[in-house]
Amino acid sequence: MQRIVFRADGNHTIGFGHVYRTLALAGMLYNDFECVFAINRPDGFIKDQISKVCQVISLDTEYNYPLPDKMNAENQLPFDLQNVVDERDIVVVDGYHFGMGYQQGLKSIGCKQVWLDDLLRDYPFADAIINHAPGVDSEDYNTNARLCLGLEYAILRKPFFMPLKPKDYTNKIAYISLGGSDYFGFTLKICKALIATNSFNHIHILCSAQFEETLLSNLRQLSTTHPITLHFNLSAQQIVEVMDACTHAFISASTVLIESYSRGLKCFAGYYTQNQHLIYNGFVQNHLAGGLGDFNTITGEHINHLLAAETEVGVLDKPLNSVENFIHLFEDLA
């Protein structure tokens, strides 16, 4: 059976979006391929989550993870798979801290390379590039690699492909999720902005153990005086159940935007890092989401303006289905 080695990292600084996205891809493929996940210094919870899908290889690479906007050619992650992979493997890499040196390391081994991309970067040694942002075109890449673009290659965990349930968008119930760490505390800012609109009957907030205690304390205090429910450590199935009870999503322009769109929510997305701009522009320009812009400048007035024009925001009317496309891709690469 063909072996696929997945490589992604996550921690309290950079969040866990790349890990969960790569793990979602492994979850689509593990019945048809031997899947192995290599990750640097995982904590117990993440290691346990990965082990439910595939074998975990824990690496021990000394590296301080910069935030996306601080990345440059000098502070990229050193190649660390020389004792893990060989020329027979397909290696899938996800993360902005893996740079040209990592591509060259894989090239020297001779294995197939698949890169998950959010930034339209150059991948001269890639055999395939996956970018699931809508609106991305083959002309955006200068490569001979196989290009797997748009929502036909949406990387989601299996529950997000379930049949959709009907929604009454006039009975507004909000869903807020900004990723695993929310180190800028935008969750609280958005929640207060939604309350200021006086438009929502209830607000559901997906929280994380990685939230700072001050942020959690402020959210808990707000939930004592407003119809707010805080959710912690939910499985993919539980997240889908919460989303299916909501009508509108206020989310970061990342995988959580694609997850929310996949469940038929009216999506309103914003960004706070460079690697979110591509998905943001793709959804907003194709009228699949309302544009909140930079989360630093969001206000209740801005949200009211978007809600007044929400009929221009498209919603999904049938489930996404990318599993077969990914199986065919990796069968062709094997």
C-alpha positions as CSV (number, residue, x, y, z in Angstrom):
1,M,0.0,0.0,0.0
2,Q,1.3,3.5,-0.9
3,R,2.6,5.4,2.1
4,I,1.7,9.1,2.5
5,V,3.6,11.1,5.1
6,F,1.8,14.2,6.3
7,R,3.9,17.1,7.7
8,A,2.5,20.0,9.7
9,D,3.0,21.7,13.1
10,G,0.9,23.5,15.6
11,N,1.3,25.1,19.0
12,H,0.0,27.9,21.1
13,T,1.8,30.6,19.1
14,I,0.8,29.7,15.6
15,G,-2.4,27.8,16.3
16,F,-3.4,24.4,15.1
17,G,-5.1,25.2,11.8
18,H,-2.4,23.5,9.6
19,V,-2.5,20.4,11.8
20,Y,-6.2,20.0,11.6
21,R,-6.4,20.7,7.9
22,T,-3.7,18.2,7.1
23,L,-5.3,15.7,9.5
24,A,-8.6,16.2,7.7
25,L,-6.9,15.2,4.4
26,A,-5.4,12.2,6.1
27,G,-9.0,11.3,7.2
28,M,-10.2,11.2,3.6
29,L,-7.3,9.0,2.5
30,Y,-6.5,6.5,5.4
31,N,-8.8,3.8,4.0
32,D,-6.9,3.7,0.7
33,F,-3.4,4.5,1.7
34,E,-0.9,4.0,4.6
35,C,-1.0,7.4,6.3
36,V,1.7,8.6,8.7
37,F,1.7,12.1,10.4
38,A,5.1,13.7,11.3
39,I,4.8,16.6,13.7
40,N,7.3,18.5,15.8
41,R,6.9,18.2,19.6
42,P,3.2,17.7,19.8
43,D,1.4,18.0,23.1
44,G,-0.6,15.1,24.5
45,F,-4.0,16.3,23.2
46,I,-2.8,16.9,19.6
47,K,-0.9,13.6,19.6
48,D,-4.1,11.8,20.7
49,Q,-6.2,13.5,18.0
50,I,-3.8,12.5,15.3
51,S,-3.5,8.9,16.5
52,K,-7.2,8.5,16.0
53,V,-6.6,8.8,12.3
54,C,-3.1,7.6,11.6
55,Q,0.3,6.8,13.1
56,V,2.2,9.7,14.7
57,I,5.9,10.3,14.3
58,S,7.0,12.9,16.9
59,L,10.0,15.0,15.8
60,D,12.3,16.9,18.0
61,T,13.4,20.0,16.0
62,E,14.6,23.1,17.8
63,Y,12.7,25.9,16.3
64,N,10.9,29.1,17.4
65,Y,7.8,29.5,15.3
66,P,7.4,33.1,14.0
67,L,4.0,34.4,13.2
68,P,3.1,34.5,9.5
69,D,3.9,38.1,8.9
70,K,7.3,37.7,10.5
71,M,8.5,34.9,8.2
72,N,11.5,35.4,5.9
73,A,14.1,33.3,4.1
74,E,16.3,33.3,7.2
75,N,13.9,31.9,9.8
76,Q,12.3,29.0,8.0
77,L,12.0,25.6,9.6
78,P,15.1,23.4,8.9
79,F,14.5,20.1,7.0
80,D,13.8,17.4,9.5
81,L,12.5,14.3,7.6
82,Q,15.8,12.8,6.5
83,N,15.3,9.9,8.8
84,V,11.6,9.5,8.2
85,V,10.9,9.4,4.5
86,D,12.5,7.7,1.4
87,E,12.0,7.9,-2.4
88,R,8.9,5.6,-2.3
89,D,6.8,8.0,-0.2
90,I,4.4,10.8,-1.0
91,V,5.0,13.7,1.4
92,V,2.2,16.3,2.0
93,V,3.4,19.5,3.6
94,D,1.2,22.3,5.1
95,G,2.6,25.4,6.8
96,Y,4.1,28.8,6.0
97,H,7.2,28.1,8.0
98,F,8.3,25.3,5.5
99,G,10.3,27.1,2.9
100,M,12.5,26.5,-0.1
101,G,15.1,24.6,2.0
102,Y,12.4,22.1,2.9
103,Q,11.4,21.6,-0.7
104,Q,15.1,21.0,-1.6
105,G,15.5,18.5,1.3
106,L,12.5,16.5,-0.1
107,K,13.9,16.7,-3.6
108,S,17.3,15.3,-2.5
109,I,15.5,12.2,-1.1
110,G,13.5,11.8,-4.4
111,C,10.0,11.4,-2.9
112,K,6.9,12.9,-4.4
113,Q,5.9,16.3,-2.9
114,V,2.4,17.7,-2.4
115,W,2.1,21.2,-0.9
116,L,-0.9,22.8,0.6
117,D,-0.8,26.5,-0.2
118,D,-2.5,29.7,0.9
119,L,0.0,32.3,-0.4
120,L,0.5,31.5,-4.1
121,R,4.2,30.7,-3.3
122,D,6.6,29.1,-5.7
123,Y,7.0,25.3,-5.5
124,P,9.5,24.3,-8.2
125,F,9.9,20.8,-6.9
126,A,6.2,20.0,-6.2
127,D,4.4,17.2,-7.9
128,A,1.0,18.6,-6.9
129,I,-0.2,21.9,-5.3
130,I,-3.5,22.1,-3.4
131,N,-5.2,25.4,-2.8
132,H,-8.8,25.2,-1.9
133,A,-9.5,29.0,-2.0
134,P,-12.3,29.8,-4.5
135,G,-11.3,32.0,-7.4
136,V,-7.7,30.8,-7.6
137,D,-6.7,30.1,-11.3
138,S,-3.9,28.0,-12.8
139,E,-2.4,31.2,-14.2
140,D,-1.7,32.2,-10.6
141,Y,1.1,29.6,-10.5
142,N,4.2,29.3,-12.6
143,T,4.7,25.5,-12.3
144,N,4.5,22.2,-14.0
145,A,2.9,20.6,-10.9
146,R,-0.6,19.2,-11.0
147,L,-2.9,22.0,-9.6
148,C,-5.8,21.1,-7.4
149,L,-7.7,24.4,-7.0
150,G,-10.9,25.7,-5.5
151,L,-13.7,24.1,-3.5
152,E,-13.6,20.9,-5.6
153,Y,-10.6,20.2,-3.4
154,A,-12.0,21.5,-0.1
155,I,-10.1,19.9,2.8
156,L,-12.7,19.2,5.5
157,R,-13.3,16.6,8.1
158,K,-15.9,14.0,7.2
159,P,-18.9,15.4,9.2
160,F,-18.8,18.6,7.1
161,F,-19.8,16.6,4.0
162,M,-23.1,15.5,5.7
163,P,-26.4,16.5,4.0
164,L,-27.5,20.1,4.7
165,K,-30.4,21.0,7.0
166,P,-32.8,23.9,6.0
167,K,-32.3,27.2,7.7
168,D,-34.5,30.2,8.5
169,Y,-32.1,33.1,8.0
170,T,-34.6,35.6,9.4
171,N,-34.1,34.0,12.8
172,K,-30.5,35.2,13.2
173,I,-28.3,33.0,15.3
174,A,-24.5,33.7,15.1
175,Y,-21.5,31.4,15.1
176,I,-18.1,32.9,15.9
177,S,-14.8,31.1,15.4
178,L,-11.4,32.6,14.9
179,G,-9.2,29.6,15.1
180,G,-7.3,27.8,17.9
181,S,-5.3,30.5,19.6
182,D,-6.9,34.0,18.8
183,Y,-3.8,35.6,20.2
184,F,-5.2,39.1,19.4
185,G,-8.5,38.6,21.3
186,F,-10.7,39.4,18.3
187,T,-13.4,36.9,19.5
188,L,-14.4,39.3,22.2
189,K,-14.4,42.3,19.8
190,I,-16.6,40.6,17.3
191,C,-19.0,39.4,20.0
192,K,-19.4,42.9,21.3
193,A,-19.9,44.2,17.8
194,L,-22.7,41.6,17.2
195,I,-24.4,42.5,20.4
196,A,-24.3,46.2,19.4
197,T,-26.2,45.4,16.2
198,N,-29.2,44.0,18.3
199,S,-29.8,41.6,15.4
200,F,-29.1,38.2,16.8
201,N,-31.2,36.0,19.0
202,H,-28.3,34.0,20.2
203,I,-24.5,33.8,19.7
204,H,-22.5,30.6,19.8
205,I,-18.7,31.0,20.3
206,L,-16.2,28.2,19.6
207,C,-13.5,28.7,22.3
208,S,-10.2,27.0,22.7
209,A,-8.0,26.0,25.7
210,Q,-5.4,28.1,24.0
211,F,-7.3,31.3,24.6
212,E,-5.7,33.6,27.2
213,E,-7.4,33.6,30.5
214,T,-8.3,37.2,30.3
215,L,-10.1,36.6,27.0
216,L,-12.0,33.6,28.5
217,S,-12.9,35.6,31.6
218,N,-14.3,38.5,29.6
219,L,-16.4,36.1,27.4
220,R,-17.7,34.3,30.4
221,Q,-18.7,37.6,32.0
222,L,-20.5,38.7,28.8
223,S,-22.4,35.4,28.6
224,T,-24.0,36.1,32.0
225,T,-25.8,39.1,30.6
226,H,-26.4,38.2,27.0
227,P,-27.7,35.1,25.1
228,I,-24.3,33.6,24.5
229,T,-23.1,30.0,24.6
230,L,-19.4,29.2,24.9
231,H,-18.2,25.8,23.4
232,F,-15.0,24.1,24.3
233,N,-13.0,21.1,22.8
234,L,-15.7,20.1,20.4
235,S,-15.3,17.2,18.0
236,A,-15.9,17.8,14.3
237,Q,-19.4,16.2,14.6
238,Q,-20.2,18.5,17.5
239,I,-19.0,21.6,15.6
240,V,-21.3,20.6,12.7
241,E,-24.2,20.3,15.2
242,V,-23.6,23.8,16.5
243,M,-23.2,25.2,13.0
244,D,-26.4,23.5,11.9
245,A,-28.2,25.4,14.7
246,C,-26.9,28.7,13.4
247,T,-27.6,30.9,10.4
248,H,-24.7,33.4,10.2
249,A,-21.0,32.8,10.7
250,F,-18.4,35.4,11.7
251,I,-15.1,33.7,11.2
252,S,-11.5,34.1,10.1
253,A,-10.6,33.6,6.5
254,S,-9.2,30.2,7.0
255,T,-10.4,26.6,6.9
256,V,-13.1,27.6,9.4
257,L,-14.6,29.7,6.6
258,I,-14.8,26.8,4.3
259,E,-16.3,24.7,7.1
260,S,-18.9,27.3,7.8
261,Y,-19.8,27.7,4.1
262,S,-20.0,23.9,3.8
263,R,-22.8,23.9,6.4
264,G,-25.0,26.5,4.6
265,L,-24.3,29.4,6.9
266,K,-24.3,33.0,5.6
267,C,-20.6,33.7,6.1
268,F,-18.9,37.0,7.1
269,A,-15.2,36.7,7.1
270,G,-12.3,38.8,8.2
271,Y,-8.5,38.5,8.4
272,Y,-5.6,39.3,10.7
273,T,-2.6,37.6,9.0
274,Q,-1.2,37.7,5.5
275,N,-1.9,34.0,4.8
276,Q,-5.7,34.6,5.2
277,H,-5.9,37.2,2.4
278,L,-6.2,34.7,-0.5
279,I,-9.2,32.8,0.9
280,Y,-10.7,36.0,2.0
281,N,-10.5,37.6,-1.5
282,G,-11.7,34.4,-3.2
283,F,-14.9,34.2,-1.0
284,V,-15.7,37.9,-1.0
285,Q,-15.1,38.5,-4.7
286,N,-17.2,35.5,-5.6
287,H,-20.0,36.7,-3.3
288,L,-19.7,33.5,-1.1
289,A,-19.0,35.6,2.0
290,G,-19.4,39.2,3.2
291,G,-16.2,41.0,3.8
292,L,-15.4,42.1,7.3
293,G,-12.0,43.2,6.3
294,D,-9.2,43.6,8.9
295,F,-10.5,42.4,12.3
296,N,-8.6,45.3,13.9
297,T,-11.1,47.8,12.5
298,I,-14.4,45.9,12.8
299,T,-17.4,47.7,14.3
300,G,-21.0,47.1,14.9
301,E,-21.9,49.7,12.2
302,H,-19.8,47.8,9.7
303,I,-21.6,44.5,10.5
304,N,-25.0,46.3,10.3
305,H,-24.1,47.5,6.8
306,L,-23.2,44.0,5.7
307,L,-26.3,42.5,7.2
308,A,-28.4,45.1,5.3
309,A,-27.0,43.7,2.1
310,E,-26.8,40.0,3.1
311,T,-29.0,38.9,0.2
312,E,-25.9,39.4,-1.9
313,V,-24.1,36.7,0.1
314,G,-24.5,33.3,-1.5
315,V,-25.1,30.1,0.5
316,L,-24.4,26.5,-0.3
317,D,-27.4,24.5,-1.3
318,K,-25.8,21.0,-1.6
319,P,-22.9,19.4,0.3
320,L,-19.4,19.8,-0.9
321,N,-17.8,16.5,-2.0
322,S,-14.0,16.5,-2.6
323,V,-13.1,13.0,-1.2
324,E,-13.1,11.2,-4.6
325,N,-11.0,14.0,-6.1
326,F,-8.3,13.5,-3.5
327,I,-8.3,9.7,-3.8
328,H,-7.8,10.0,-7.6
329,L,-5.0,12.6,-7.1
330,F,-3.0,10.3,-4.8
331,E,-3.7,7.2,-6.8
332,D,-2.2,9.0,-9.8
333,L,0.9,10.1,-7.8
334,A,1.5,6.6,-6.4
